[in-house]
Amino acid sequence: FASEDAQCEVYQLINLLGTDDGWRDEQQTKHSPTLIRDANVTIYTQRDVQTVLLASPDDENLSMIALPFTRTGDQNHPGIAFTMPQLAYWNMIVLR
């Protein structure tokens, strides 16, 4: 799911690969999702993106890290493409 304001777009990514489609595990009985590594991601946006940031509580380092990206698409459907190093449970992507 996504949200935005005047300064950024924020995308929350939840990994359910290898599990059922419920993202909550209140009984703590679900298996861990399959780790996703080096995922190629494309986000189509009209925003003039200057920075792509990634944050995740799944890593020991809770600081946001900048990801290299390229512009993609065309004038009618501009976007950005980047490689997400990994997604264990939850990642947040911020486009500024």
N, C-alpha and C positions, 0 to 999 in steps of 0.2 A: 504494500500500500504506500501511498505517497502523500505528501503535503507540500505546500509552498507558501512563501511570503515574498515581499519585494526584493529580498536579498538572496534567497536560495530556494532550491528544491531539495526535499529530503525523501529518500526511498528506504523503506524498512524491508529487509529480505529475511525470510524465515525458511530454514531448510527442513523440509518434510520428506526428503528423498530416503526411501527405504522404510518409512513408517506409515501410519495411517494419515488421514488428512486433518486430524485434530492437532492444533498447535500447542494445546495445554496438556500437561501430564499431572493432573492433580493427585492421582493415585501412585505416581512415580513407578509405573509399570512398563512404560514404553521403552523400546530399544532406542539407542542413540541413532540419529540419522546418519546416513552415509556421508562422509566428509567429501565436500566438493573442492577440488583444487584447480587453480589456473582457469577459471571460467571466463570466457569471452563474453562481455556484456555490452549491449548497445542500448542507449536510452535516447529516444527522439524527444527533442525539446526545442522550443523557440528561444530559450534563454541563451545569452552570449556567455557561455561557460568559460571561466578563467581557471578554475580549480576544481578537481574532483577529490573529495576526501572520503576516507573509509574509517569507521570506528566499529569496534566489536567488543563485547564483554567476554568473548571466547578466548581472547589472547591475554597474556600476562600484561602486556603494554596496553593500557586503556586510552592512550593518546590517539587522536586522529592522525592518520598518515595520508600524505598526498600520493595519488596514483597518477602515473603518466597516462595521457589520453590523446586520442586523435579525433578530429572532426570527421563526420561521416554524413551520408544522406545527400540531399540536394536542397535547392532553395525552398521548395515546398515542404520538405520533410527533413529539416536539419537535425543532426544528432551528434552524439559523442560515443566513442567506443574505447573500452579499456579492459584490462585483465584484472579480475578480482583474485587475489592470491589464494584465498580459501574461504569457505563458508561452512562452519561447523553447525551452529545453531541459529545465530542471528547476526546480521550485519546491518549497519546503517551507512548509506551512501549519501553524501551531501554535494550538490552541484552549486558552486558559487560563481 
